Amino acid sequence: MSEAEVTEYIDSQDEPKRSTLEAVRRIILQIEPNLEQVIMWKSAQFKFNGKIVVGLCAHKNHLSFSTPSADVLESLATDLDEYVTSKNSFQFASGQPLPKSLVSKIVKLRIAELT
């Protein structure tokens, strides 16, 4: 699975899901350009040294942002107050890209866990 397949996955979504996912993808890659992009579990995943950092997924009524680390999301609980959260993911609305500062915190904390 590759960057091209992630592009295909994002491009297959209806608007505004497509543009929202692409905007968040760009933010992720601005923070860490060397992340490997793959499709796993019917979602876009971003890996660092073979380990998942974060993932993006389109659902019928929302989008989700995930990380395998519950610790990362727990440490940012106050930043996630406005989102519906679970142990290692949270939902966000189509047409409303996530704040770059939030994505940056999650990506950097997860990479720090992996190094």
MDTraj code that builds the backbone (N, CA, C; nanometers):
import mdtraj as md
import numpy as np

residues = "MET SER GLU ALA GLU VAL THR GLU TYR ILE ASP SER GLN ASP GLU PRO LYS ARG SER THR LEU GLU ALA VAL ARG ARG ILE ILE LEU GLN ILE GLU PRO ASN LEU GLU GLN VAL ILE MET TRP LYS SER ALA GLN PHE LYS PHE ASN GLY LYS ILE VAL VAL GLY LEU CYS ALA HIS LYS ASN HIS LEU SER PHE SER THR PRO SER ALA ASP VAL LEU GLU SER LEU ALA THR ASP LEU ASP GLU TYR VAL THR SER LYS ASN SER PHE GLN PHE ALA SER GLY GLN PRO LEU PRO LYS SER LEU VAL SER LYS ILE VAL LYS LEU ARG ILE ALA GLU LEU THR".split()
xyz = np.array([
    [0.0850, -0.1177, 0.0000],
    [0.0000, 0.0000, 0.0000],
    [0.0897, 0.1243, 0.0000],
    [0.0401, 0.2306, -0.0632],
    [0.1304, 0.3423, -0.0867],
    [0.0594, 0.4772, -0.0831],
    [0.1403, 0.5781, -0.1020],
    [0.0893, 0.7150, -0.1093],
    [-0.0193, 0.7270, -0.2158],
    [0.0013, 0.6611, -0.3306],
    [-0.0978, 0.6666, -0.4386],
    [-0.2309, 0.6076, -0.3937],
    [-0.2256, 0.5027, -0.3136],
    [-0.3496, 0.4417, -0.2650],
    [-0.4193, 0.5308, -0.1623],
    [-0.3419, 0.6041, -0.0845],
    [-0.4019, 0.7005, 0.0087],
    [-0.4688, 0.8122, -0.0718],
    [-0.4029, 0.8579, -0.1769],
    [-0.4633, 0.9588, -0.2642],
    [-0.5928, 0.9058, -0.3237],
    [-0.5905, 0.7825, -0.3701],
    [-0.7105, 0.7204, -0.4275],
    [-0.8223, 0.7109, -0.3233],
    [-0.7871, 0.6713, -0.2013],
    [-0.8851, 0.6617, -0.0929],
    [-0.9495, 0.7982, -0.0669],
    [-0.8682, 0.9009, -0.0552],
    [-0.9205, 1.0356, -0.0287],
    [-1.0041, 1.0843, -0.1468],
    [-0.9527, 1.0637, -0.2682],
    [-1.0246, 1.1092, -0.3874],
    [-1.1577, 1.0376, -0.4072],
    [-1.1727, 0.9195, -0.3497],
    [-1.2975, 0.8435, -0.3646],
    [-1.4104, 0.8961, -0.2754],
    [-1.3774, 0.9864, -0.1855],
    [-1.4782, 1.0401, -0.0930],
    [-1.5555, 1.1548, -0.1587],
    [-1.6800, 1.1693, -0.1183],
    [-1.7610, 1.2825, -0.1631],
    [-1.7143, 1.4092, -0.0921],
    [-1.7468, 1.5227, -0.1525],
    [-1.7227, 1.6507, -0.0854],
    [-1.8280, 1.6698, 0.0228],
    [-1.7987, 1.7310, 0.1335],
    [-1.6733, 1.7965, 0.1699],
    [-1.5720, 1.7033, 0.2374],
    [-1.6038, 1.5728, 0.2453],
    [-1.5103, 1.4795, 0.3096],
    [-1.3749, 1.4815, 0.2405],
    [-1.3769, 1.4787, 0.1067],
    [-1.2522, 1.4720, 0.0299],
    [-1.1590, 1.5881, 0.0642],
    [-1.2083, 1.7089, 0.0538],
    [-1.1213, 1.8247, 0.0775],
    [-1.0796, 1.8352, 0.2239],
    [-1.1656, 1.7926, 0.3140],
    [-1.1302, 1.7964, 0.4564],
    [-1.0192, 1.6968, 0.4859],
    [-1.0331, 1.5738, 0.4358],
    [-0.9280, 1.4732, 0.4564],
    [-0.7964, 1.5185, 0.3939],
    [-0.8027, 1.5748, 0.2747],
    [-0.6802, 1.6206, 0.2075],
    [-0.6147, 1.7333, 0.2860],
    [-0.6934, 1.8230, 0.3416],
    [-0.6375, 1.9326, 0.4214],
    [-0.5660, 1.8792, 0.5452],
    [-0.6262, 1.7821, 0.6119],
    [-0.5629, 1.7245, 0.7313],
    [-0.4387, 1.6449, 0.6914],
    [-0.4465, 1.5727, 0.5807],
    [-0.3289, 1.4994, 0.5308],
    [-0.2126, 1.5953, 0.5078],
    [-0.2385, 1.7096, 0.4440],
    [-0.1322, 1.8085, 0.4186],
    [-0.0710, 1.8577, 0.5492],
    [-0.1547, 1.8807, 0.6494],
    [-0.1031, 1.9250, 0.7795],
    [-0.0110, 1.8187, 0.8384],
    [-0.0557, 1.6934, 0.8364],
    [0.0248, 1.5831, 0.8910],
    [0.1614, 1.5798, 0.8228],
    [0.1618, 1.5895, 0.6905],
    [0.2871, 1.5791, 0.6153],
    [0.3727, 1.7052, 0.6251],
    [0.3140, 1.8195, 0.6575],
    [0.3941, 1.9397, 0.6849],
    [0.4712, 1.9218, 0.8153],
    [0.4096, 1.8555, 0.9095],
    [0.4723, 1.8344, 1.0401],
    [0.5854, 1.7328, 1.0295],
    [0.5602, 1.6239, 0.9573],
    [0.6612, 1.5185, 0.9401],
    [0.6523, 1.4668, 0.7961],
    [0.7267, 1.5284, 0.7033],
    [0.7165, 1.4941, 0.5612],
    [0.7560, 1.3507, 0.5259],
    [0.8326, 1.2857, 0.6105],
    [0.8828, 1.1528, 0.5765],
    [0.7953, 1.0383, 0.6250],
    [0.6749, 1.0679, 0.6692],
    [0.5867, 0.9600, 0.7122],
    [0.5468, 0.8748, 0.5924],
    [0.5435, 0.7445, 0.6135],
    [0.4966, 0.6521, 0.5111],
    [0.3441, 0.6533, 0.5131],
    [0.2840, 0.6625, 0.3958],
    [0.1384, 0.6637, 0.3847],
    [0.0908, 0.5280, 0.3345],
    [-0.0044, 0.4694, 0.4055],
    [-0.0557, 0.3377, 0.3693],
    [-0.2070, 0.3329, 0.3927],
    [-0.2691, 0.2344, 0.3300],
    [-0.4092, 0.2042, 0.3581],
    [-0.4122, 0.0779, 0.4428],
    [-0.4748, 0.0884, 0.5589],
    [-0.4941, -0.0255, 0.6494],
    [-0.6307, -0.0088, 0.7141],
    [-0.7008, -0.1179, 0.7318],
    [-0.8318, -0.1138, 0.7983],
    [-0.9266, -0.0161, 0.7298],
    [-0.9178, -0.0096, 0.5966],
    [-1.0033, 0.0783, 0.5168],
    [-0.9898, 0.2251, 0.5573],
    [-0.8686, 0.2638, 0.5943],
    [-0.8418, 0.4024, 0.6323],
    [-0.6990, 0.4401, 0.5944],
    [-0.6732, 0.5700, 0.5903],
    [-0.5388, 0.6207, 0.5609],
    [-0.4582, 0.6231, 0.6902],
    [-0.3420, 0.5598, 0.6877],
    [-0.2550, 0.5548, 0.8050],
    [-0.1197, 0.6165, 0.7682],
    [-0.0577, 0.6764, 0.8672],
    [0.0715, 0.7420, 0.8483],
    [0.1700, 0.6794, 0.9457],
    [0.2801, 0.6235, 0.8908],
    [0.3744, 0.5466, 0.9720],
    [0.5102, 0.6146, 0.9831],
    [0.5749, 0.5889, 1.0959],
    [0.7107, 0.6349, 1.1232],
    [0.7906, 0.5120, 1.1639],
    [0.8961, 0.4801, 1.0876],
    [0.9768, 0.3603, 1.1143],
    [0.8903, 0.2355, 1.1280],
    [0.7899, 0.2243, 1.0415],
    [0.7047, 0.1062, 1.0390],
    [0.5943, 0.1023, 1.1426],
    [0.5868, 0.2029, 1.2276],
    [0.4851, 0.2075, 1.3338],
    [0.3831, 0.3170, 1.3023],
    [0.2574, 0.2895, 1.3286],
    [0.1517, 0.3864, 1.2998],
    [0.1612, 0.5064, 1.3934],
    [0.1576, 0.6233, 1.3335],
    [0.1564, 0.7492, 1.4085],
    [0.0118, 0.7950, 1.4241],
    [-0.0550, 0.8162, 1.3108],
    [-0.1945, 0.8600, 1.3113],
    [-0.2677, 0.8003, 1.1918],
    [-0.3994, 0.8076, 1.1973],
    [-0.4821, 0.7607, 1.0874],
    [-0.6014, 0.8516, 1.0651],
    [-0.6527, 0.8474, 0.9428],
    [-0.7715, 0.9237, 0.9044],
    [-0.8716, 0.8292, 0.8411],
    [-0.9985, 0.8467, 0.8753],
    [-1.1005, 0.7585, 0.8205],
    [-1.2290, 0.8361, 0.7940],
    [-1.2921, 0.8052, 0.6810],
    [-1.4213, 0.8645, 0.6472],
    [-1.5321, 0.7685, 0.6876],
    [-1.6321, 0.8212, 0.7537],
    [-1.7503, 0.7456, 0.7938],
    [-1.8718, 0.8131, 0.7303],
    [-1.9868, 0.7516, 0.7430],
    [-2.1071, 0.8058, 0.6805],
    [-2.1376, 0.9488, 0.7265],
    [-2.1299, 0.9727, 0.8569],
    [-2.1722, 1.1016, 0.9112],
    [-2.0614, 1.1853, 0.9733],
    [-1.9377, 1.1388, 0.9655],
    [-1.8267, 1.2133, 1.0252],
    [-1.6942, 1.1597, 0.9718],
    [-1.5870, 1.2226, 1.0121],
    [-1.4512, 1.1760, 0.9856],
    [-1.3885, 1.1427, 1.1196],
    [-1.2852, 1.0584, 1.1181],
    [-1.2172, 1.0302, 1.2446],
    [-1.0666, 1.0419, 1.2284],
    [-1.0037, 1.0788, 1.3372],
    [-0.8586, 1.0931, 1.3483],
    [-0.8180, 0.9995, 1.4607],
    [-0.7206, 0.9135, 1.4352],
    [-0.6840, 0.8146, 1.5364],
    [-0.5334, 0.8073, 1.5560],
    [-0.4958, 0.7511, 1.6687],
    [-0.3576, 0.7167, 1.6985],
    [-0.3617, 0.5916, 1.7846],
    [-0.2688, 0.4995, 1.7678],
    [-0.2710, 0.3785, 1.8492],
    [-0.2463, 0.4046, 1.9975],
    [-0.2053, 0.5248, 2.0312],
    [-0.1680, 0.5567, 2.1683],
    [-0.2797, 0.6290, 2.2429],
    [-0.3457, 0.5580, 2.3321],
    [-0.4465, 0.6215, 2.4175],
    [-0.3811, 0.7268, 2.5062],
    [-0.2548, 0.7057, 2.5429],
    [-0.1835, 0.8018, 2.6280],
    [-0.1738, 0.9394, 2.5622],
    [-0.1509, 0.9408, 2.4318],
    [-0.1402, 1.0684, 2.3606],
    [-0.2716, 1.1445, 2.3705],
    [-0.3814, 1.0773, 2.3411],
    [-0.5102, 1.1468, 2.3460],
    [-0.5486, 1.1844, 2.4887],
    [-0.5170, 1.0993, 2.5836],
    [-0.5460, 1.1326, 2.7238],
    [-0.4708, 1.2582, 2.7667],
    [-0.3472, 1.2721, 2.7207],
    [-0.2676, 1.3892, 2.7592],
    [-0.3208, 1.5182, 2.6972],
    [-0.4045, 1.5048, 2.5954],
    [-0.4606, 1.6219, 2.5273],
    [-0.6114, 1.6332, 2.5497],
    [-0.6593, 1.5770, 2.6576],
    [-0.8037, 1.5725, 2.6835],
    [-0.8695, 1.7096, 2.6755],
    [-0.8059, 1.8110, 2.7302],
    [-0.8679, 1.9444, 2.7264],
    [-0.8730, 1.9998, 2.5836],
    [-0.7756, 1.9641, 2.5009],
    [-0.7763, 2.0070, 2.3602],
    [-0.8867, 1.9381, 2.2810],
    [-0.9321, 1.8242, 2.3320],
    [-1.0304, 1.7432, 2.2600],
    [-1.1715, 1.7573, 2.3155],
    [-1.1918, 1.8522, 2.4050],
    [-1.3230, 1.8708, 2.4687],
    [-1.4385, 1.8830, 2.3703],
    [-1.4153, 1.9467, 2.2581],
    [-1.5248, 1.9722, 2.1641],
    [-1.5524, 1.8554, 2.0694],
    [-1.4752, 1.7466, 2.0816],
    [-1.4894, 1.6324, 1.9918],
    [-1.5479, 1.5117, 2.0647],
    [-1.6126, 1.4244, 1.9886],
    [-1.6561, 1.2952, 2.0413],
    [-1.5331, 1.2055, 2.0384],
    [-1.4910, 1.1577, 2.1540],
    [-1.3674, 1.0792, 2.1626],
    [-1.3939, 0.9362, 2.2066],
    [-1.3007, 0.8498, 2.1726],
    [-1.2951, 0.7135, 2.2249],
    [-1.1529, 0.6940, 2.2759],
    [-1.1178, 0.5732, 2.3067],
    [-0.9865, 0.5464, 2.3657],
    [-0.8710, 0.6009, 2.2808],
    [-0.8779, 0.5772, 2.1499],
    [-0.7649, 0.6201, 2.0671],
    [-0.8059, 0.6944, 1.9393],
    [-0.9255, 0.7526, 1.9399],
    [-0.9672, 0.8302, 1.8231],
    [-1.0689, 0.9366, 1.8632],
    [-1.0925, 1.0264, 1.7691],
    [-1.1978, 1.1254, 1.7896],
    [-1.2601, 1.1609, 1.6553],
    [-1.3847, 1.2035, 1.6614],
    [-1.4609, 1.2377, 1.5426],
    [-1.4532, 1.3878, 1.5158],
    [-1.4567, 1.4216, 1.3870],
    [-1.4670, 1.5623, 1.3489],
    [-1.5532, 1.5732, 1.2241],
    [-1.6073, 1.6907, 1.2022],
    [-1.7042, 1.7119, 1.0952],
    [-1.6376, 1.7334, 0.9602],
    [-1.7036, 1.6834, 0.8564],
    [-1.6615, 1.7134, 0.7197],
    [-1.6728, 1.8632, 0.6983],
    [-1.5799, 1.9180, 0.6248],
    [-1.5837, 2.0606, 0.5968],
    [-1.5207, 2.1459, 0.7047],
    [-1.4709, 2.0821, 0.8097],
    [-1.4067, 2.1556, 0.9185],
    [-1.2722, 2.0913, 0.9508],
    [-1.1689, 2.1226, 0.8730],
    [-1.0379, 2.0630, 0.9001],
    [-0.9931, 2.0896, 1.0432],
    [-0.9177, 1.9978, 1.0944],
    [-0.8676, 2.0098, 1.2312],
    [-0.7659, 2.1227, 1.2419],
    [-0.7583, 2.1867, 1.3568],
    [-0.6564, 2.2903, 1.3764],
    [-0.5157, 2.2315, 1.3634],
    [-0.4301, 2.3030, 1.2921],
    [-0.2925, 2.2569, 1.2734],
    [-0.2240, 2.2350, 1.4079],
    [-0.2522, 2.3190, 1.5053],
    [-0.1872, 2.3055, 1.6364],
    [-0.2237, 2.1732, 1.7032],
    [-0.3480, 2.1292, 1.6890],
    [-0.3907, 2.0027, 1.7490],
    [-0.3255, 1.8845, 1.6780],
    [-0.3290, 1.8858, 1.5459],
    [-0.2664, 1.7780, 1.4685],
    [-0.1176, 1.7713, 1.5009],
    [-0.0529, 1.8852, 1.5092],
    [0.0896, 1.8913, 1.5400],
    [0.1200, 1.8289, 1.6757],
    [0.0423, 1.8633, 1.7755],
    [0.0640, 1.8060, 1.9092],
    [0.0536, 1.6542, 1.9061],
    [-0.0498, 1.6035, 1.8402],
    [-0.0711, 1.4584, 1.8369],
    [0.0424, 1.3887, 1.7632],
    [0.0763, 1.4387, 1.6446],
    [0.1824, 1.3760, 1.5649],
    [0.3152, 1.3792, 1.6405],
    [0.3504, 1.4932, 1.6963],
    [0.4792, 1.5052, 1.7666],
    [0.4839, 1.4188, 1.8922],
    [0.3750, 1.4136, 1.9672],
    [0.3730, 1.3281, 2.0870],
    [0.3856, 1.1810, 2.0500],
    [0.3162, 1.1402, 1.9447],
    [0.3221, 0.9993, 1.9039],
    [0.4620, 0.9639, 1.8528],
    [0.5224, 1.0500, 1.7738],
    [0.6580, 1.0220, 1.7251],
    [0.7553, 1.0165, 1.8423],
    [0.7383, 1.1037, 1.9395],
    [0.8246, 1.1003, 2.0588],
    [0.8115, 0.9667, 2.1311],
    [0.6919, 0.9111, 2.1353],
    [0.6732, 0.7787, 2.1967],
    [0.7505, 0.6705, 2.1219],
    [0.7612, 0.6878, 1.9919],
    [0.8225, 0.5851, 1.9077],
    [0.9739, 0.5970, 1.8977],
    [1.0305, 0.7071, 1.9485],
    [1.1758, 0.7255, 1.9351],
    [1.2450, 0.7155, 2.0696],
])
top = md.Topology()
chain = top.add_chain()
for i, resn in enumerate(residues, 1):
    res = top.add_residue(resn, chain, resSeq=i)
    for name in ("N", "CA", "C"):
        top.add_atom(name, md.element.get_by_symbol(name[0]), res)
traj = md.Trajectory(xyz[None], top)
